[in-house]
Amino acid sequence: MKKNKQNSMLRLVVLILLISAVTGCGGGGDGGTGGEVPLSAGDHYLLFMASDTATLPVPISTVDFGFKLPGGTTVATADNGSKAIQQSSLMASGPFASAVYGSYSAASTGGSVHVNLVAVESAFRTGQLVELKFTVPVGQTVYASAITTPTPNFWHYQVTGIDGDNNSIILTDRVRVGVQVAE
């Protein structure tokens, strides 16, 4: 009987080790784990979408956020030497279509992007906010997960709305902005 218990315990240990070896433990690295393929060289788009995490008392009127792109990516800026993102690289949608501004500061460790959107109509609550075109140069290895995780890497983020008395209402804790990479 004692030998059966020892054999059962040994089988359990071997089974656990086998499962661990087959599934792996993941982790580590700079994105691209789990067989993720790097983004191809060329232009890609970041799609920023807003979703409410609680009922919004007022529609969204402004969205202001900053985030960091990984090293090896670039964003086209105006030819006049400013940091302003070219209009063709920053396209807002819906009520934000005509009131969007962005700036980009390049750095070897990754560029900082700052985007400000102002709604021109008062009904927006959720959906796509803006599309940002960025470039992965030939020879650079960039993974989508390095941009979108954690959701994304914001260094500044604020969402506001305006109530019927023209008071500014902070909605930041009720609106989540997600990011998706598209080609």
Secondary structure as UniProt FT lines:
FT   HELIX           2..23
FT   HELIX           33..35
FT   STRAND          42..52
FT   STRAND          60..68
FT   TURN            71..72
FT   TURN            79..80
FT   STRAND          84..85
FT   HELIX           87..89
FT   STRAND          90..92
FT   HELIX           94..96
FT   TURN            97..98
FT   STRAND          100..105
FT   TURN            108..109
FT   STRAND          112..118
FT   STRAND          127..136
FT   TURN            138..139
FT   HELIX           144..148
FT   STRAND          154..162
FT   TURN            164..165
FT   STRAND          168..170
FT   HELIX           172..174
FT   STRAND          175..182
//
